[in-house]
Amino acid sequence: MTISYNWLCDYLPVKPTPQELSTILTRIGLEVESLEQFEAVKGSFAGLVIGEVLTAEKHPNADKLRLTTVNIGAAEPLHIVCGAPNIAVGQKVVVAPIGATIYPVSGEPLTMKKAKIRGEESQGMICAEDEIGLGTSHDGIMVLDPSLVPGTPVSEVFKPVQDWIYEIGLTPNRMDAMSHIGVAKDVCAFLNNLEHTHKYQVQLPQFNGLVPTATELPVSITIENTDGCPRYAGVTISGVTVGPSPEWLKNKLEAIGVRSINNIVDITNFVLHETGQPLHAFDYAVLKGNAVVVKTLPQDTIFVTLDEKERKLDATDLMICNGAGEGMCIAGVFGGAHSGVTDATQNIFLESAFFNPGMIRTTSFRHGLRTDAATRFEKGVDISNVVFALERAANLICELAGGQIASKVHDVYPSVKKKTEVETTFAYVRKLSGSNYSNDKIKNILVSLGFQILHETAESIRLSVPFSKPDISLPADLVEEVMRIDGLDNIEIPSKVSISPALSAQPDPEKVKEKIADYLAGNGYNEIFTNSITNSKYYTEEVLETAVKMMNSLTVELDIMRPSMLESGLECIGYNLNRKNENLLFFEFGKTYVANNGKYFENNHLCLYVTGQKTAETWMHKGSAVDFYFLKGYVINVLAQLGYRNLQWVESEGTGLTPSWEIKVKNQVVVTLGGVSSQKLKQFDIKQPVWFADFNWDKMLGLLQKSDNFYKEIPRFPAVRRDLALVLDKQVKFAAVEAAAKAVKSALLQEINLFDVFESEKLGANKKSYAVSFTFLDPQKTLTDKEIDSVMEKLVKNFQTQLQADIRK
């Protein structure tokens, strides 16, 4: 929210300095994110003075230059070389003496220095209007009123507007502060609390009531959809002249970043930022039947909006229509192309209304129209302010555009809204706030904010809530208001904090997550956070069938919730590779989303992304690239960190991965890993291999042991190792060897390790040899050869029968 200091002070009974006001706003919860000076003219003519041309002679070395002497009220006149064709003796001009800085309409600022121009000294500059930012003309120097006194600062003559602009970080519930008057009310409440008084009141603009003074322009108003529009007011104004706004109005709007368009539009924007109430002006000529109807139109009705775009309306879009049923405006959101005020408009119908916040927000997002009016209506404007804002704007139109009121104020309010009532006890306010507020202080703050006391006892108070605060409905909301106006920085920090011990789930999901994050970070991985909203172009039609699509996407590219983590991670990798950061170890905790039969599901994941070199090239050894086995090692280590054993490896066809493997625990897939396919890498313009692992975090937590202790006593007895060389068909994988070994189900067999693979024609066609070690251990005693030989015989038998292995002697 942007607030002008000068504008805000128009409504305050006192005028704090900009810095004092900034402190007050932050103390009462309207956090000032920035405070910057605004100048209608850059530099505000600092250092420029009025001068009088005393002499003007031809330059001896240039036909188009003049040597002038200029009186600027100093002891000696200035010698200035001037090239303006209209320079003449006796003129009053704008002079930039040495040391002054000018800010041209185009180009960089220029600070005056003593200079020689074609051999003649020049002690400054006589300025044209474009050279000091006052206009665009460069036909010659500015010739001013002859009555001006030399030496007078130019700023005193033109009085450029200077202001201070606040950027306030408003929370969504603070619609009451989305206007200058709304902020002024909070400041006055703060000042009243500071001095324990009620003397500080907002100085509202004064104007006369609307009395028809011209030939009547009749209009009737009908609200067909009272749920969408509980209140609608309007008035007709005749004889308006659409044209530029006066300077004071332009300056008010430009200070807060609103572009001036014409006097009618500027007045509606001014009242919007003054009161918080959006308004809309229609050309009266388009009111067929002299009627305004608030209703919805049939599904897919075509409506051309102010930006000349054709939009298909939804059956729930609230519309402002004329007597012929034709749409003139999307209510509270955006005007129509053929109903707005133009330069030829002479008569207008001015609208002020309250629209259903939910309907406005839905329509605004549906059509991608995030207007000032929509953002206010969707938060809930003050329904009691509708007529005040209408009359304020109508008076300004009569004053600034020459209009005349041509009808009574039509105020259609079918069901008058009742104020919310909230009751609380003074003790509750003190308990929840932690501050020992007196009863009088609590009442003073709430009354200053516009609350009305309906009933009061020594212990409790019941209040009616002003319509400007639709978020207030609970006693706790009243406590927040009291604390805010008293100053959030007045909240005392207790010397001790008392808490009740709480039991957390075991194993604690957050501790598990932190444990794995610490392990990965300690091994050189960097954690990334990518956007859960992504681009549908990354996915196949089959995947998109169950994707969660965005109804009102912020951009064309971000249109679905990600169905997998791979693509958003590859975006991050591509970003780094484009900046020559090529050796990457990333991990990310995140969610994927899927839709199924109208229901939506979220799944938690841990993903690893590795690419580039695992060891840098040095004089001692060459660098080596990451590969599947590098990734596999970390995957196994992560699982080991969580106590998972007896992993099952299965080849799969993972989307976007080649090769692709699945790891199962208790027959449930907990990890999918592999190399990212070339087609997927091409989508992100990645030209080096990327390896990816996706942990199903929800399943992993579900399978996790109910203990945080994954350790055991170091064995007191020695382990025994035996080796076997198995000759197998080439297509037999080591996973099959592991499975056959585990099928023996011996408690003595602790570890199986492949330490060599050998291929040769001497072994036979399509044969290879695995050298495998087996580690045996009995924690209770030292093993004998007989016990070990017994298990080895079973292993050999299994290899021979299940894998048709030959044992190399």
Solvent accessible surface area in square Angstrom, and as a share of the most:
residue,aa,sasa,rsa
1,M,47,0.21
2,T,30,0.18
3,I,0,0.00
4,S,2,0.01
5,Y,16,0.06
6,N,51,0.26
7,W,1,0.00
8,L,0,0.00
9,C,16,0.10
10,D,76,0.39
11,Y,9,0.03
12,L,7,0.03
13,P,46,0.29
14,V,61,0.35
15,K,136,0.57
16,P,15,0.10
17,T,66,0.39
18,P,20,0.12
19,Q,99,0.44
20,E,95,0.43
21,L,0,0.00
22,S,20,0.13
23,T,79,0.46
24,I,18,0.09
25,L,0,0.00
26,T,62,0.36
27,R,57,0.21
28,I,0,0.00
29,G,28,0.27
30,L,0,0.00
31,E,99,0.44
32,V,24,0.14
33,E,120,0.54
34,S,40,0.26
35,L,48,0.24
36,E,114,0.51
37,Q,95,0.42
38,F,40,0.16
39,E,49,0.22
40,A,43,0.34
41,V,18,0.10
42,K,131,0.56
43,G,14,0.14
44,S,9,0.06
45,F,9,0.04
46,A,71,0.55
47,G,47,0.45
48,L,4,0.02
49,V,26,0.15
50,I,0,0.00
51,G,0,0.00
52,E,47,0.21
53,V,1,0.00
54,L,74,0.37
55,T,54,0.31
56,A,32,0.25
57,E,111,0.50
58,K,116,0.49
59,H,0,0.00
60,P,88,0.55
61,N,84,0.43
62,A,13,0.10
63,D,112,0.58
64,K,173,0.73
65,L,38,0.19
66,R,83,0.30
67,L,44,0.22
68,T,3,0.02
69,T,24,0.14
70,V,0,0.00
71,N,42,0.21
72,I,25,0.13
73,G,55,0.53
74,A,58,0.45
75,A,106,0.82
76,E,128,0.57
77,P,47,0.29
78,L,28,0.14
79,H,95,0.42
80,I,2,0.01
81,V,13,0.07
82,C,8,0.05
83,G,44,0.42
84,A,15,0.12
85,P,118,0.74
86,N,58,0.30
87,I,20,0.10
88,A,44,0.34
89,V,95,0.55
90,G,41,0.40
91,Q,29,0.13
92,K,21,0.09
93,V,0,0.00
94,V,0,0.00
95,V,0,0.00
96,A,0,0.00
97,P,25,0.16
98,I,79,0.40
99,G,54,0.52
100,A,7,0.06
101,T,38,0.22
102,I,4,0.02
103,Y,58,0.22
104,P,37,0.23
105,V,84,0.48
106,S,92,0.59
107,G,65,0.62
108,E,143,0.64
109,P,69,0.43
110,L,93,0.46
111,T,64,0.37
112,M,15,0.07
113,K,154,0.65
114,K,126,0.53
115,A,46,0.36
116,K,154,0.65
117,I,68,0.34
118,R,150,0.55
119,G,55,0.53
120,E,52,0.23
121,E,71,0.32
122,S,4,0.03
123,Q,38,0.17
124,G,11,0.11
125,M,46,0.20
126,I,9,0.05
127,C,0,0.00
128,A,4,0.03
129,E,50,0.22
130,D,27,0.14
131,E,30,0.13
132,I,3,0.02
133,G,25,0.25
134,L,60,0.30
135,G,20,0.19
136,T,116,0.68
137,S,45,0.29
138,H,118,0.53
139,D,125,0.65
140,G,16,0.15
141,I,12,0.06
142,M,28,0.12
143,V,80,0.46
144,L,24,0.12
145,D,79,0.41
146,P,108,0.68
147,S,87,0.56
148,L,37,0.18
149,V,102,0.59
150,P,28,0.18
151,G,28,0.27
152,T,32,0.19
153,P,56,0.35
154,V,0,0.00
155,S,39,0.25
156,E,103,0.46
157,V,49,0.28
158,F,64,0.27
159,K,150,0.64
160,P,25,0.15
161,V,48,0.28
162,Q,84,0.37
163,D,5,0.03
164,W,72,0.25
165,I,22,0.11
166,Y,0,0.00
167,E,67,0.30
168,I,3,0.01
169,G,24,0.23
170,L,42,0.21
171,T,80,0.46
172,P,106,0.67
173,N,55,0.28
174,R,14,0.05
175,M,21,0.09
176,D,17,0.09
177,A,0,0.00
178,M,23,0.10
179,S,5,0.03
180,H,0,0.00
181,I,11,0.06
182,G,10,0.09
183,V,0,0.00
184,A,0,0.00
185,K,84,0.36
186,D,2,0.01
187,V,0,0.00
188,C,4,0.03
189,A,0,0.00
190,F,4,0.02
191,L,18,0.09
192,N,1,0.01
193,N,6,0.03
194,L,99,0.49
195,E,87,0.39
196,H,140,0.63
197,T,34,0.20
198,H,87,0.39
199,K,131,0.55
200,Y,22,0.08
201,Q,104,0.46
202,V,28,0.16
203,Q,95,0.42
204,L,76,0.38
205,P,22,0.14
206,Q,161,0.72
207,F,56,0.23
208,N,123,0.63
209,G,51,0.49
210,L,24,0.12
211,V,102,0.59
212,P,65,0.41
213,T,92,0.54
214,A,29,0.23
215,T,120,0.70
216,E,112,0.50
217,L,29,0.14
218,P,62,0.39
219,V,12,0.07
220,S,57,0.37
221,I,22,0.11
222,T,67,0.39
223,I,19,0.09
224,E,110,0.49
225,N,37,0.19
226,T,63,0.37
227,D,115,0.59
228,G,0,0.00
229,C,0,0.00
230,P,37,0.23
231,R,25,0.09
232,Y,0,0.00
233,A,0,0.00
234,G,0,0.00
235,V,0,0.00
236,T,0,0.00
237,I,0,0.00
238,S,15,0.10
239,G,44,0.42
240,V,5,0.03
241,T,94,0.54
242,V,18,0.10
243,G,19,0.18
244,P,112,0.71
245,S,7,0.04
246,P,42,0.26
247,E,115,0.52
248,W,102,0.36
249,L,1,0.00
250,K,49,0.21
251,N,24,0.12
252,K,38,0.16
253,L,0,0.00
254,E,79,0.36
255,A,9,0.07
256,I,16,0.08
257,G,69,0.66
258,V,28,0.16
259,R,176,0.64
260,S,27,0.17
261,I,95,0.48
262,N,17,0.09
263,N,5,0.03
264,I,0,0.00
265,V,44,0.25
266,D,0,0.00
267,I,0,0.00
268,T,14,0.08
269,N,36,0.18
270,F,5,0.02
271,V,0,0.00
272,L,10,0.05
273,H,15,0.07
274,E,0,0.00
275,T,16,0.09
276,G,13,0.13
277,Q,1,0.00
278,P,6,0.04
279,L,22,0.11
280,H,44,0.19
281,A,12,0.09
282,F,0,0.00
283,D,21,0.11
284,Y,25,0.09
285,A,89,0.69
286,V,38,0.22
287,L,6,0.03
288,K,106,0.45
289,G,69,0.66
290,N,60,0.31
291,A,16,0.12
292,V,0,0.00
293,V,21,0.12
294,V,0,0.00
295,K,42,0.18
296,T,45,0.26
297,L,18,0.09
298,P,96,0.60
299,Q,100,0.44
300,D,74,0.38
301,T,41,0.24
302,I,88,0.44
303,F,16,0.06
304,V,40,0.23
305,T,0,0.00
306,L,96,0.48
307,D,59,0.30
308,E,126,0.57
309,K,119,0.51
310,E,127,0.57
311,R,33,0.12
312,K,132,0.56
313,L,1,0.01
314,D,32,0.17
315,A,46,0.35
316,T,78,0.45
317,D,0,0.00
318,L,4,0.02
319,M,0,0.00
320,I,0,0.00
321,C,0,0.00
322,N,5,0.02
323,G,41,0.39
324,A,63,0.49
325,G,25,0.24
326,E,77,0.34
327,G,23,0.23
328,M,5,0.02
329,C,4,0.03
330,I,0,0.00
331,A,1,0.01
332,G,8,0.08
333,V,6,0.04
334,F,45,0.19
335,G,5,0.05
336,G,2,0.02
337,A,24,0.18
338,H,142,0.64
339,S,5,0.03
340,G,17,0.16
341,V,24,0.14
342,T,75,0.44
343,D,123,0.64
344,A,88,0.68
345,T,4,0.03
346,Q,124,0.55
347,N,44,0.22
348,I,0,0.00
349,F,0,0.00
350,L,0,0.00
351,E,9,0.04
352,S,1,0.00
353,A,1,0.01
354,F,18,0.07
355,F,1,0.01
356,N,48,0.24
357,P,41,0.26
358,G,45,0.43
359,M,44,0.20
360,I,3,0.01
361,R,115,0.42
362,T,66,0.39
363,T,5,0.03
364,S,0,0.00
365,F,44,0.18
366,R,84,0.31
367,H,22,0.10
368,G,58,0.56
369,L,15,0.07
370,R,102,0.37
371,T,31,0.18
372,D,71,0.37
373,A,24,0.19
374,A,0,0.00
375,T,32,0.19
376,R,12,0.04
377,F,7,0.03
378,E,21,0.09
379,K,65,0.28
380,G,5,0.05
381,V,6,0.04
382,D,24,0.13
383,I,4,0.02
384,S,60,0.39
385,N,27,0.14
386,V,0,0.00
387,V,31,0.18
388,F,55,0.23
389,A,0,0.00
390,L,0,0.00
391,E,39,0.17
392,R,32,0.12
393,A,0,0.00
394,A,0,0.00
395,N,33,0.17
396,L,9,0.05
397,I,0,0.00
398,C,37,0.22
399,E,124,0.56
400,L,41,0.20
401,A,5,0.04
402,G,52,0.50
403,G,6,0.06
404,Q,88,0.39
405,I,10,0.05
406,A,0,0.00
407,S,3,0.02
408,K,132,0.56
409,V,34,0.19
410,H,36,0.16
411,D,60,0.31
412,V,41,0.23
413,Y,44,0.17
414,P,79,0.50
415,S,86,0.55
416,V,107,0.61
417,K,96,0.41
418,K,178,0.76
419,K,75,0.32
420,T,64,0.37
421,E,100,0.45
422,V,5,0.03
423,E,88,0.40
424,T,8,0.05
425,T,56,0.33
426,F,2,0.01
427,A,64,0.49
428,Y,78,0.30
429,V,1,0.00
430,R,69,0.25
431,K,170,0.72
432,L,92,0.46
433,S,7,0.05
434,G,60,0.57
435,S,18,0.12
436,N,139,0.71
437,Y,13,0.05
438,S,62,0.40
439,N,49,0.25
440,D,99,0.52
441,K,42,0.18
442,I,0,0.00
443,K,41,0.17
444,N,18,0.09
445,I,0,0.00
446,L,1,0.00
447,V,59,0.34
448,S,22,0.14
449,L,11,0.06
450,G,36,0.35
451,F,3,0.01
452,Q,101,0.45
453,I,63,0.32
454,L,77,0.38
455,H,93,0.41
456,E,72,0.32
457,T,57,0.33
458,A,77,0.60
459,E,117,0.52
460,S,18,0.12
461,I,1,0.01
462,R,80,0.29
463,L,0,0.00
464,S,6,0.04
465,V,4,0.02
466,P,17,0.11
467,F,39,0.16
468,S,20,0.13
469,K,10,0.04
470,P,70,0.44
471,D,48,0.25
472,I,4,0.02
473,S,65,0.42
474,L,106,0.53
475,P,45,0.29
476,A,40,0.31
477,D,26,0.13
478,L,0,0.00
479,V,2,0.01
480,E,80,0.36
481,E,4,0.02
482,V,0,0.00
483,M,34,0.15
484,R,8,0.03
485,I,0,0.00
486,D,16,0.08
487,G,1,0.01
488,L,76,0.38
489,D,95,0.49
490,N,70,0.36
491,I,69,0.35
492,E,133,0.60
493,I,164,0.83
494,P,87,0.55
495,S,122,0.79
496,K,161,0.68
497,V,118,0.68
498,S,101,0.65
499,I,150,0.76
500,S,96,0.62
501,P,136,0.85
502,A,96,0.75
503,L,186,0.92
504,S,65,0.42
505,A,68,0.53
506,Q,109,0.48
507,P,14,0.09
508,D,23,0.12
509,P,58,0.36
510,E,118,0.53
511,K,133,0.56
512,V,11,0.06
513,K,72,0.30
514,E,107,0.48
515,K,84,0.36
516,I,0,0.00
517,A,20,0.15
518,D,89,0.46
519,Y,38,0.15
520,L,0,0.00
521,A,59,0.46
522,G,68,0.66
523,N,59,0.30
524,G,48,0.46
525,Y,6,0.02
526,N,91,0.47
527,E,69,0.31
528,I,17,0.08
529,F,164,0.68
530,T,31,0.18
531,N,78,0.40
532,S,32,0.20
533,I,42,0.21
534,T,3,0.02
535,N,18,0.09
536,S,25,0.16
537,K,141,0.60
538,Y,24,0.09
539,Y,23,0.09
540,T,79,0.46
541,E,137,0.62
542,E,137,0.61
543,V,42,0.24
544,L,27,0.14
545,E,140,0.63
546,T,63,0.37
547,A,7,0.05
548,V,23,0.13
549,K,120,0.51
550,M,61,0.27
551,M,179,0.80
552,N,48,0.25
553,S,44,0.29
554,L,146,0.72
555,T,63,0.36
556,V,133,0.76
557,E,99,0.44
558,L,55,0.28
559,D,38,0.20
560,I,4,0.02
561,M,37,0.16
562,R,6,0.02
563,P,32,0.20
564,S,38,0.24
565,M,1,0.00
566,L,7,0.03
567,E,5,0.02
568,S,2,0.01
569,G,0,0.00
570,L,0,0.00
571,E,75,0.34
572,C,31,0.18
573,I,0,0.00
574,G,8,0.08
575,Y,128,0.49
576,N,27,0.14
577,L,26,0.13
578,N,109,0.56
579,R,138,0.51
580,K,165,0.70
581,N,71,0.36
582,E,82,0.37
583,N,87,0.45
584,L,6,0.03
585,L,38,0.19
586,F,11,0.05
587,F,4,0.02
588,E,2,0.01
589,F,24,0.10
590,G,14,0.14
591,K,75,0.32
592,T,6,0.04
593,Y,28,0.11
594,V,46,0.27
595,A,22,0.17
596,N,80,0.41
597,N,145,0.74
598,G,68,0.65
599,K,136,0.58
600,Y,152,0.58
601,F,92,0.38
602,E,99,0.45
603,N,56,0.29
604,N,50,0.26
605,H,22,0.10
606,L,0,0.00
607,C,0,0.00
608,L,0,0.00
609,Y,0,0.00
610,V,0,0.00
611,T,1,0.00
612,G,13,0.13
613,Q,80,0.36
614,K,86,0.37
615,T,61,0.35
616,A,72,0.56
617,E,133,0.60
618,T,67,0.39
619,W,227,0.80
620,M,140,0.62
621,H,97,0.44
622,K,172,0.73
623,G,26,0.25
624,S,43,0.28
625,A,58,0.45
626,V,10,0.06
627,D,51,0.26
628,F,25,0.10
629,Y,157,0.60
630,F,38,0.16
631,L,0,0.00
632,K,61,0.26
633,G,31,0.30
634,Y,38,0.14
635,V,0,0.00
636,I,61,0.31
637,N,66,0.34
638,V,0,0.00
639,L,0,0.00
640,A,39,0.31
641,Q,62,0.28
642,L,2,0.01
643,G,8,0.08
644,Y,15,0.06
645,R,148,0.54
646,N,116,0.59
647,L,33,0.16
648,Q,73,0.32
649,W,48,0.17
650,V,61,0.35
651,E,98,0.44
652,S,31,0.20
653,E,171,0.77
654,G,18,0.17
655,T,103,0.60
656,G,18,0.17
657,L,14,0.07
658,T,96,0.56
659,P,65,0.41
660,S,6,0.04
661,W,40,0.14
662,E,42,0.19
663,I,0,0.00
664,K,50,0.21
665,V,8,0.05
666,K,151,0.64
667,N,114,0.59
668,Q,75,0.33
669,V,41,0.24
670,V,1,0.01
671,V,1,0.00
672,T,32,0.19
673,L,0,0.00
674,G,0,0.00
675,G,4,0.04
676,V,11,0.06
677,S,15,0.10
678,S,82,0.53
679,Q,134,0.60
680,K,21,0.09
681,L,17,0.09
682,K,167,0.71
683,Q,83,0.37
684,F,25,0.10
685,D,96,0.50
686,I,9,0.04
687,K,176,0.75
688,Q,42,0.19
689,P,90,0.57
690,V,2,0.01
691,W,40,0.14
692,F,10,0.04
693,A,0,0.00
694,D,29,0.15
695,F,0,0.00
696,N,41,0.21
697,W,13,0.04
698,D,59,0.30
699,K,81,0.34
700,M,1,0.00
701,L,41,0.21
702,G,59,0.57
703,L,32,0.16
704,L,8,0.04
705,Q,93,0.41
706,K,147,0.62
707,S,47,0.31
708,D,92,0.48
709,N,93,0.48
710,F,65,0.27
711,Y,172,0.66
712,K,176,0.74
713,E,138,0.62
714,I,146,0.74
715,P,66,0.42
716,R,187,0.68
717,F,57,0.24
718,P,83,0.52
719,A,59,0.46
720,V,40,0.23
721,R,136,0.50
722,R,63,0.23
723,D,75,0.39
724,L,25,0.13
725,A,25,0.19
726,L,0,0.00
727,V,13,0.07
728,L,0,0.00
729,D,48,0.25
730,K,91,0.39
731,Q,134,0.60
732,V,25,0.15
733,K,89,0.38
734,F,42,0.18
735,A,34,0.27
736,A,35,0.27
737,V,0,0.00
738,E,48,0.21
739,A,62,0.48
740,A,1,0.01
741,A,0,0.00
742,K,92,0.39
743,A,49,0.38
744,V,26,0.15
745,K,177,0.75
746,S,28,0.18
747,A,94,0.73
748,L,36,0.18
749,L,28,0.14
750,Q,88,0.39
751,E,101,0.45
752,I,27,0.14
753,N,68,0.35
754,L,55,0.27
755,F,95,0.40
756,D,71,0.37
757,V,74,0.43
758,F,90,0.37
759,E,96,0.43
760,S,33,0.21
761,E,168,0.75
762,K,196,0.83
763,L,36,0.18
764,G,31,0.30
765,A,91,0.70
766,N,106,0.55
767,K,53,0.22
768,K,20,0.09
769,S,3,0.02
770,Y,11,0.04
771,A,16,0.13
772,V,0,0.00
773,S,6,0.04
774,F,0,0.00
775,T,33,0.19
776,F,0,0.00
777,L,22,0.11
778,D,21,0.11
779,P,75,0.47
780,Q,136,0.60
781,K,88,0.37
782,T,75,0.44
783,L,14,0.07
784,T,72,0.42
785,D,97,0.50
786,K,169,0.72
787,E,56,0.25
788,I,2,0.01
789,D,59,0.31
790,S,49,0.32
791,V,12,0.07
792,M,20,0.09
793,E,119,0.53
794,K,113,0.48
795,L,0,0.00
796,V,33,0.19
797,K,133,0.57
798,N,27,0.14
799,F,0,0.00
800,Q,85,0.38
801,T,83,0.48
802,Q,95,0.42
803,L,23,0.11
804,Q,125,0.55
805,A,5,0.04
806,D,86,0.45
807,I,27,0.13
808,R,107,0.39
809,K,228,0.96
